[in-house]
Amino acid sequence: MSQSPAIQPDDVRIIRALQVAPRASFASMAAALGLTEGTVNRRYRRLHADGVIRVAGVVNPGALGQSRWLVRLRCRPGSVAAIAGALAKRDDVNWVALGAAGSEVTCATQSRDPAQREELLGQRLPRTAAVLDISAFAMLRQFMGGRGHYWAALHGALSPEQEAMLGSDSPPFTESPVVADDPVHLGAEDERILDALAADGRASLVDLATAADSTPGRVSRRLQVLLQQRVVHIDVEIAPAALGYHARANLWLRVHPSKVKSVGRSLAREPEIAFAAAISGPYNLHAVAHCRNLDELFEFTSERIGALPGLQSMEVSPVLRHIKQAGTLLSGDRLVVSPTRA
């Protein structure tokens, strides 16, 4: 793997170990990787401080009965940065990117209730003078993304035996409906646990118990339930550029209706794909691709994606700049992180 000179092979192995078991202790990771606990601790803290990785709990609104939406905004020249920045400050917007054309913003919403979604999509954005056009697409089925996909670009960094030693502290991602038929109702204690995990996905049970005004044992049991119900997943957010992936693009695919599932599942197996979902609207599949450069993006989209049976057309929209991803703000090509004790 080609990566930044500051990123060493052992760093990549640590990142992969975190993908497999994001809340694993440094001692457990050290045993699996054949490193000392102190080495893993130091390297993790440096990767975190440098904005290469961030571990955080990400709430799944679908488990709470709420739909998720992708939004494309066409903006007046000169206004796109301000609109993207305003969207990134919202808790109900967890992904914001600027299109390479310089006048488009793409974002993803994760509203916790219908009123919050209506305020954003039905009132605030349509009434914003600098927004020339707005298109919103409901997510219908997620094929890739969230806890468990491990971003296949890092596949092979660890041996199967090493990954087995680490185990996993939440179920792997599997294709499923995006909105639960039987929504979970959260209590005040659950909300406090989720808030603490959003700040630090590796927060200890003692710290979570303090935040929730509870006990470590009770918090441990409740956390397992929340993970099993997919209310939250522990996400290992990575700055792709730090690992040598400098060309990112939104892919908007129009696929024959009978082939949406098969193409979505094919996308999920591609190492370059970090997210893929079926959506409503004129394009019925959306994906996010990370490649090392534009030439690799061209080869990937023209040869491998372009050859998928059922594909009728595709728009490749390069990302000029990510403003927010998985709820984490970015500055340049690095994550904006706060100090952590994990």
C-alpha positions as CSV (number, residue, x, y, z in Angstrom):
1,M,0.0,0.0,0.0
2,S,1.3,3.4,-1.0
3,Q,0.8,5.9,1.9
4,S,2.2,9.0,3.5
5,P,5.9,8.8,4.5
6,A,4.7,9.5,8.1
7,I,2.6,6.4,8.1
8,Q,4.5,3.2,8.8
9,P,3.5,-0.4,8.1
10,D,2.9,-0.9,11.8
11,D,0.6,2.1,11.8
12,V,-1.5,0.5,9.1
13,R,-1.7,-2.8,11.1
14,I,-2.9,-0.9,14.1
15,I,-5.6,0.9,12.1
16,R,-6.7,-2.5,10.7
17,A,-6.8,-3.9,14.3
18,L,-9.0,-1.1,15.3
19,Q,-11.3,-1.7,12.4
20,V,-11.7,-5.3,13.5
21,A,-12.1,-4.5,17.3
22,P,-12.3,-0.7,17.8
23,R,-12.7,-1.0,21.6
24,A,-9.9,-3.6,22.1
25,S,-7.4,-2.9,24.7
26,F,-3.8,-1.9,23.8
27,A,-2.6,-5.1,25.4
28,S,-5.0,-7.2,23.2
29,M,-3.8,-5.4,20.1
30,A,-0.2,-5.7,21.0
31,A,-0.6,-9.5,21.6
32,A,-2.2,-9.9,18.2
33,L,0.3,-7.7,16.3
34,G,3.5,-8.9,18.0
35,L,4.3,-5.5,19.3
36,T,4.7,-4.1,22.8
37,E,1.7,-2.5,24.5
38,G,3.7,0.8,24.9
39,T,4.4,0.8,21.1
40,V,0.7,0.3,20.2
41,N,-0.3,3.0,22.7
42,R,2.2,5.6,21.4
43,R,1.4,4.9,17.7
44,Y,-2.3,5.1,18.3
45,R,-2.0,8.4,20.1
46,R,0.2,9.9,17.4
47,L,-2.2,8.7,14.7
48,H,-5.1,10.3,16.6
49,A,-3.2,13.5,17.3
50,D,-2.2,13.8,13.6
51,G,-5.8,13.5,12.5
52,V,-5.3,10.2,10.7
53,I,-7.9,8.2,12.7
54,R,-10.7,8.9,15.1
55,V,-12.8,6.2,16.9
56,A,-16.3,7.3,17.7
57,G,-19.8,5.9,18.3
58,V,-22.1,6.7,15.4
59,V,-25.9,6.5,16.0
60,N,-28.0,4.8,13.3
61,P,-31.2,6.7,13.0
62,G,-32.8,3.8,11.1
63,A,-32.8,1.8,14.3
64,L,-34.8,4.6,15.9
65,G,-37.3,4.5,13.0
66,Q,-36.0,7.4,11.0
67,S,-35.0,7.5,7.4
68,R,-31.7,8.8,6.0
69,W,-31.3,11.1,3.1
70,L,-28.6,12.1,0.6
71,V,-28.9,15.7,-0.6
72,R,-27.3,17.5,-3.5
73,L,-27.2,21.3,-3.5
74,R,-26.3,23.5,-6.4
75,C,-25.2,26.9,-5.1
76,R,-24.5,30.4,-6.3
77,P,-20.8,31.0,-7.0
78,G,-18.9,32.1,-4.0
79,S,-21.5,30.8,-1.5
80,V,-20.6,27.1,-1.5
81,A,-18.0,27.2,1.3
82,A,-20.4,29.0,3.7
83,I,-23.3,26.7,3.0
84,A,-21.1,23.6,3.5
85,G,-19.7,25.0,6.7
86,A,-23.1,25.7,8.1
87,L,-24.3,22.2,7.2
88,A,-21.2,20.7,8.9
89,K,-22.1,22.4,12.2
90,R,-25.4,20.6,12.4
91,D,-25.6,17.4,14.5
92,D,-28.2,15.9,12.0
93,V,-25.7,16.2,9.1
94,N,-22.9,13.7,9.3
95,W,-21.3,13.9,5.9
96,V,-20.5,17.0,3.8
97,A,-18.4,17.3,0.6
98,L,-17.7,20.0,-2.0
99,G,-17.9,18.9,-5.6
100,A,-15.0,19.5,-7.9
101,A,-17.1,21.9,-10.0
102,G,-17.0,24.3,-7.0
103,S,-20.7,25.0,-6.9
104,E,-22.1,21.7,-5.5
105,V,-22.5,20.5,-2.0
106,T,-23.4,16.9,-1.2
107,C,-24.4,15.9,2.3
108,A,-26.1,13.1,4.2
109,T,-28.6,13.6,7.0
110,Q,-29.2,11.5,10.1
111,S,-32.2,13.3,11.7
112,R,-33.3,11.7,15.0
113,D,-37.0,12.7,14.4
114,P,-39.3,13.8,11.6
115,A,-39.5,17.4,12.8
116,Q,-35.7,17.8,12.6
117,R,-35.6,16.4,9.1
118,E,-38.5,18.7,7.9
119,E,-36.8,21.7,9.4
120,L,-33.7,21.1,7.3
121,L,-35.1,19.6,4.1
122,G,-38.5,21.2,4.0
123,Q,-37.8,24.7,5.4
124,R,-34.2,25.8,5.9
125,L,-32.4,24.7,2.7
126,P,-35.2,25.6,0.3
127,R,-35.4,29.1,1.8
128,T,-31.7,29.7,1.6
129,A,-31.1,32.3,-1.1
130,A,-27.7,31.0,-2.2
131,V,-29.2,27.5,-2.9
132,L,-30.2,27.4,-6.6
133,D,-31.4,23.8,-6.7
134,I,-31.9,21.0,-4.2
135,S,-32.3,17.3,-4.8
136,A,-33.0,14.9,-1.9
137,F,-32.8,11.1,-2.2
138,A,-34.1,8.6,0.5
139,M,-31.7,5.8,1.3
140,L,-33.5,2.5,0.5
141,R,-31.0,-0.2,1.2
142,Q,-27.4,0.1,2.4
143,F,-24.9,-2.3,0.9
144,M,-21.6,-0.9,2.3
145,G,-20.8,1.4,5.2
146,G,-20.9,1.6,8.9
147,R,-19.3,-0.7,11.5
148,G,-18.1,-4.1,10.1
149,H,-17.2,-3.3,6.5
150,Y,-13.6,-2.6,7.6
151,W,-12.9,-0.7,4.3
152,A,-11.5,-3.5,2.2
153,A,-8.6,-1.3,1.1
154,L,-6.9,-2.4,4.3
155,H,-7.6,-6.1,3.8
156,G,-4.5,-8.2,4.1
157,A,-2.8,-5.8,6.6
158,L,-3.3,-8.5,9.2
159,S,-3.3,-12.3,8.8
160,P,-6.6,-14.2,9.4
161,E,-5.0,-15.6,12.6
162,Q,-4.3,-12.1,13.9
163,E,-7.8,-10.9,13.1
164,A,-9.2,-14.0,14.9
165,M,-7.2,-13.1,18.0
166,L,-8.7,-9.7,18.1
167,G,-12.3,-10.9,17.6
168,S,-14.9,-8.2,17.3
169,D,-16.9,-6.2,19.9
170,S,-20.0,-5.7,17.6
171,P,-21.7,-7.6,14.9
172,P,-20.3,-7.1,11.4
173,F,-22.3,-5.0,8.9
174,T,-24.8,-7.0,6.8
175,E,-27.1,-5.8,4.1
176,S,-30.5,-4.9,5.8
177,P,-33.4,-2.5,5.6
178,V,-32.3,1.0,6.5
179,V,-35.3,1.7,8.8
180,A,-36.2,-0.8,11.5
181,D,-39.8,-2.2,11.6
182,D,-39.6,-2.2,15.4
183,P,-37.9,1.1,16.4
184,V,-35.8,1.2,19.6
185,H,-36.8,3.7,22.2
186,L,-33.9,5.3,24.1
187,G,-33.9,6.2,27.7
188,A,-32.0,9.1,29.3
189,E,-29.2,6.7,30.3
190,D,-28.9,5.4,26.8
191,E,-28.6,9.0,25.5
192,R,-25.8,9.8,27.9
193,I,-23.9,6.7,26.9
194,L,-24.3,7.6,23.2
195,D,-23.1,11.1,23.8
196,A,-20.0,9.8,25.6
197,L,-19.3,7.4,22.7
198,A,-19.7,10.1,20.1
199,A,-16.9,12.0,21.9
200,D,-14.7,9.0,22.2
201,G,-15.6,5.5,20.9
202,R,-12.9,4.0,23.1
203,A,-14.0,5.5,26.3
204,S,-13.6,3.0,29.2
205,L,-16.6,1.5,30.9
206,V,-15.7,3.5,34.0
207,D,-15.8,6.8,32.0
208,L,-19.0,5.7,30.3
209,A,-20.5,4.9,33.7
210,T,-19.5,8.3,35.0
211,A,-21.1,10.0,32.0
212,A,-24.3,8.0,32.4
213,D,-24.5,8.3,36.2
214,S,-24.5,4.5,36.3
215,T,-22.2,1.6,37.1
216,P,-19.6,0.0,34.7
217,G,-21.5,-3.4,34.8
218,R,-24.8,-1.9,33.9
219,V,-23.2,0.3,31.2
220,S,-21.5,-2.7,29.8
221,R,-24.7,-4.7,29.5
222,R,-26.6,-1.7,28.0
223,L,-23.8,-1.0,25.5
224,Q,-24.0,-4.6,24.2
225,V,-27.7,-4.3,23.7
226,L,-27.3,-1.0,21.8
227,L,-24.6,-2.6,19.6
228,Q,-26.7,-5.7,18.9
229,Q,-29.8,-3.6,18.1
230,R,-27.6,-1.5,15.7
231,V,-28.6,1.7,17.5
232,V,-24.9,2.6,17.4
233,H,-21.7,1.3,15.8
234,I,-18.1,2.1,16.9
235,D,-16.7,3.7,13.8
236,V,-13.0,4.0,13.0
237,E,-12.9,7.1,10.9
238,I,-9.8,7.3,8.6
239,A,-8.3,10.2,6.7
240,P,-7.9,8.4,3.3
241,A,-5.2,10.9,2.1
242,A,-2.9,9.8,4.9
243,L,-2.9,6.3,3.5
244,G,-2.2,7.5,-0.1
245,Y,-5.8,7.9,-1.4
246,H,-6.0,11.3,-2.9
247,A,-8.8,11.0,-5.4
248,R,-12.3,10.7,-4.0
249,A,-15.6,10.7,-5.9
250,N,-19.3,10.4,-5.6
251,L,-20.6,7.8,-8.0
252,W,-24.3,8.2,-9.1
253,L,-25.4,5.1,-11.0
254,R,-28.5,4.4,-13.0
255,V,-29.1,0.6,-13.0
256,H,-31.8,-1.5,-14.4
257,P,-34.3,-2.1,-11.5
258,S,-33.8,-5.9,-11.6
259,K,-30.1,-5.4,-11.2
260,V,-30.0,-2.9,-8.3
261,K,-29.3,-5.6,-5.6
262,S,-26.7,-7.4,-7.6
263,V,-24.8,-4.2,-8.6
264,G,-25.0,-2.9,-5.0
265,R,-23.5,-6.1,-3.7
266,S,-20.8,-6.0,-6.3
267,L,-19.9,-2.5,-5.3
268,A,-19.6,-3.6,-1.7
269,R,-16.9,-6.1,-2.6
270,E,-14.7,-3.5,-4.4
271,P,-11.7,-2.3,-2.2
272,E,-12.1,1.3,-3.6
273,I,-15.7,1.6,-2.4
274,A,-16.2,3.0,1.1
275,F,-20.0,3.4,0.9
276,A,-22.8,2.1,-1.3
277,A,-26.6,2.3,-1.1
278,A,-29.7,2.1,-3.1
279,I,-31.5,5.4,-3.2
280,S,-34.7,7.0,-4.6
281,G,-34.7,9.4,-7.5
282,P,-33.3,9.3,-11.1
283,Y,-30.1,7.5,-9.9
284,N,-30.9,4.4,-8.0
285,L,-27.5,3.7,-6.6
286,H,-25.0,5.9,-4.9
287,A,-21.4,5.1,-3.9
288,V,-18.3,6.8,-2.6
289,A,-15.0,5.7,-4.1
290,H,-11.4,6.3,-2.8
291,C,-8.6,5.9,-5.2
292,R,-4.9,6.9,-5.1
293,N,-5.1,9.3,-8.1
294,L,-7.5,10.4,-10.9
295,D,-6.0,7.9,-13.3
296,E,-6.8,5.1,-10.9
297,L,-10.3,6.5,-10.5
298,F,-10.7,6.5,-14.3
299,E,-9.5,2.9,-14.7
300,F,-11.7,1.8,-11.8
301,T,-14.9,3.4,-13.0
302,S,-14.5,2.7,-16.7
303,E,-13.2,-0.9,-16.5
304,R,-14.7,-2.5,-13.4
305,I,-17.7,-0.4,-12.5
306,G,-18.6,0.3,-16.2
307,A,-18.6,-3.5,-16.9
308,L,-21.2,-4.4,-14.2
309,P,-24.2,-6.1,-15.8
310,G,-27.3,-3.8,-15.7
311,L,-25.4,-0.5,-15.5
312,Q,-27.2,2.0,-17.8
313,S,-25.3,5.2,-17.0
314,M,-23.0,6.7,-14.3
315,E,-22.0,10.1,-13.2
316,V,-18.5,10.4,-11.6
317,S,-18.4,13.5,-9.4
318,P,-14.9,14.1,-8.0
319,V,-14.8,15.5,-4.5
320,L,-12.9,18.8,-4.2
321,R,-12.9,18.7,-0.4
322,H,-14.5,16.8,2.4
323,I,-15.8,19.1,5.2
324,K,-17.2,16.4,7.4
325,Q,-17.3,12.6,7.3
326,A,-19.1,10.2,9.8
327,G,-19.7,13.2,12.0
328,T,-16.1,14.3,12.2
329,L,-14.9,17.6,10.8
330,L,-11.9,17.8,8.5
331,S,-9.2,20.4,8.1
332,G,-7.4,19.9,4.8
333,D,-6.9,16.2,4.5
334,R,-6.9,15.4,8.2
335,L,-9.6,14.8,10.8
336,V,-10.2,17.4,13.4
337,V,-9.8,15.5,16.7
338,S,-9.9,16.4,20.4
339,P,-7.5,15.0,23.0
340,T,-8.5,11.5,24.2
341,R,-7.5,9.3,27.0
342,A,-8.4,6.0,25.2
